[in-house]
Amino acid sequence: MFGVYLTHPQVKIDAAVAVPEWGLSDLGRERARMTSGQPWVRLLGRVISSAERKALETAMFLAEAAGVPVETDEETGENDRSATGFLPPEDFERAADRFFAHPEESYSGWERAIDAQARIARAVFYILDRHDPAIPIAFVGHGGVGTLLKCRMAGVPIARSADQLPGGGNLFAFRLADRAVTCDWTPMEIWQG
């Protein structure tokens, strides 16, 4: 059976609101709604989400279509960037480049990539170790830690080149039997399972 790690799609950016409290934009909600109509979503036996609003809103679309509750796990949240707060998009992209290029260093007080990778892998693997591999499962979270998890599962070094497609709302798939990545980042609404 399959597992997927899905990133929240487009958000409503508001510099006056803490990033974990950002919700989905109209486009993000529409993409999540479209994804919830895919046949593979109805096969999900569990939907695990980060506690951040944008991830939870995305997870609710999947869980409702699958007829299961959303489970949350604080340890699956995005890398901690609270030291810098909101960064304009061009500054954020430069910071993200540095985050991935120097995983053992902190960018301006951000959680280090190696620490965020250890945290997300520990949380996801803990859940998978106790999960029935015959039941499809979805993890809903964020692009940064999702990329770090994909690198760990694929056995490759942390690199920005492994990052998701622009805009968010992408997924990668893996086999539950051996956790091998079977599908690279794909827009969530077009993945066929």
C-alpha positions in Angstrom: 0.0 0.0 0.0 1.0 3.6 -0.3 1.7 6.6 1.9 1.9 10.2 0.7 3.4 13.3 2.1 1.4 16.3 0.9 2.2 20.0 1.3 -0.4 22.6 1.8 -1.2 24.6 -1.3 -1.2 28.5 -1.7 -1.8 30.5 1.4 -3.1 33.9 2.2 0.1 35.8 3.1 -0.4 38.4 5.8 2.7 40.0 7.4 0.6 41.0 10.4 -0.3 37.4 11.2 2.1 34.7 12.6 3.1 32.4 9.8 1.7 29.2 11.6 -1.7 31.0 11.6 -1.9 31.7 7.9 -4.8 30.0 6.2 -5.3 28.8 2.6 -6.0 31.3 -0.1 -9.0 30.9 -2.4 -6.7 29.1 -4.9 -5.3 26.9 -2.2 -8.8 25.9 -1.0 -9.8 25.1 -4.6 -6.8 22.9 -5.2 -7.4 21.1 -1.9 -11.1 20.6 -2.9 -10.0 19.2 -6.4 -7.6 16.9 -4.7 -10.2 15.5 -2.3 -12.2 14.3 -5.4 -9.4 12.0 -6.6 -10.2 8.3 -6.1 -7.0 7.6 -4.1 -8.2 9.9 -1.4 -11.2 7.7 -0.5 -8.7 4.8 0.1 -7.0 6.7 3.0 -7.4 5.1 6.4 -5.6 7.9 8.2 -4.8 11.6 7.7 -2.1 13.0 9.9 -1.5 16.8 9.9 0.8 19.4 11.2 -1.0 21.6 13.8 -0.4 24.7 11.6 -3.7 26.2 10.2 -2.8 25.9 6.5 -1.9 22.2 6.9 -5.0 21.5 9.0 -7.3 23.2 6.4 -5.7 21.0 3.7 -6.0 17.9 5.8 -9.7 18.5 6.5 -10.5 18.3 2.8 -8.8 14.9 2.5 -10.2 13.5 5.8 -13.8 14.5 4.9 -13.5 12.7 1.5 -12.0 9.6 3.2 -14.4 9.6 6.0 -11.7 9.6 8.7 -10.8 12.2 11.4 -7.7 14.4 11.1 -5.0 13.5 13.5 -2.5 16.2 14.5 1.2 15.9 15.4 3.0 19.0 16.6 6.3 17.4 15.7 5.5 17.5 12.0 5.4 21.3 11.8 7.5 23.4 9.4 11.1 24.3 10.3 11.1 26.9 13.0 11.7 30.3 11.3 10.3 32.4 14.1 13.7 34.1 14.7 13.2 36.2 11.6 9.5 36.3 11.4 7.9 37.2 8.0 10.3 37.6 5.2 9.2 39.1 1.8 9.2 36.4 -0.9 12.6 37.2 -2.5 14.3 37.4 0.9 12.6 34.1 2.0 13.8 32.3 -1.2 17.4 33.4 -0.5 17.1 32.3 3.1 15.7 28.9 2.0 18.6 28.5 -0.4 21.0 29.0 2.5 18.9 26.7 4.8 19.2 23.8 2.3 22.8 24.6 1.2 24.2 24.6 4.8 22.1 22.1 6.7 24.4 22.1 9.7 24.1 25.9 10.2 21.3 28.0 11.4 20.2 30.8 9.2 19.6 33.9 11.4 18.3 31.7 14.3 16.2 29.3 12.2 16.0 25.7 13.2 18.9 23.9 11.4 17.9 21.7 8.5 19.6 18.7 10.1 17.5 19.2 13.2 14.3 19.7 11.3 15.0 16.6 9.3 15.6 14.5 12.4 12.4 15.8 14.0 10.1 15.2 11.0 11.6 11.8 10.3 11.3 10.8 13.9 7.7 11.8 14.0 6.7 10.2 10.7 8.6 7.0 11.3 7.1 6.7 14.8 3.7 6.8 13.3 4.6 4.4 10.5 6.2 1.9 12.9 2.7 1.6 14.6 0.6 1.8 11.4 -0.9 -1.1 9.5 1.0 -1.2 6.2 -2.1 -2.4 4.4 -3.9 0.9 5.1 -3.0 4.0 2.9 -2.0 7.0 5.0 -1.5 10.7 4.2 0.7 13.1 6.1 -0.1 16.8 5.4 2.5 19.4 6.2 4.9 21.8 4.7 7.4 22.1 1.9 10.6 22.6 3.9 10.2 19.6 6.2 8.6 17.6 3.5 11.7 18.0 1.4 13.9 17.0 4.3 11.8 13.9 4.9 11.9 13.0 1.2 15.7 13.3 1.2 15.9 11.0 4.3 13.5 8.5 2.8 15.4 8.5 -0.5 18.8 8.3 1.2 20.1 11.4 -0.5 21.8 14.5 1.0 19.7 17.5 1.9 19.5 19.8 -1.1 17.3 22.5 -2.5 17.2 20.6 -5.8 15.0 18.1 -3.9 12.5 20.8 -3.0 8.8 20.7 -4.1 7.5 22.5 -7.2 6.6 26.2 -6.7 3.4 27.2 -5.1 3.0 24.2 -2.7 0.2 21.7 -2.9 2.5 18.9 -4.1 3.0 15.4 -2.8 5.5 12.6 -3.0 4.5 8.9 -2.5 6.2 6.0 -0.8 5.6 2.3 -0.3 4.5 1.5 3.2 6.3 -1.9 3.1 9.7 -0.4 2.9 9.2 3.4 2.8 10.8 3.7 -0.6 9.9 6.8 -2.5 7.9 5.8 -5.5 6.8 9.2 -6.9 8.7 12.5 -6.8 6.9 15.8 -6.1 3.7 16.0 -8.2 0.9 18.6 -8.0 -1.6 17.0 -5.6 -4.7 17.5 -7.7 -3.2 15.5 -10.7 -1.7 12.5 -8.9 -3.5 9.4 -9.8 -2.3 7.1 -7.0 
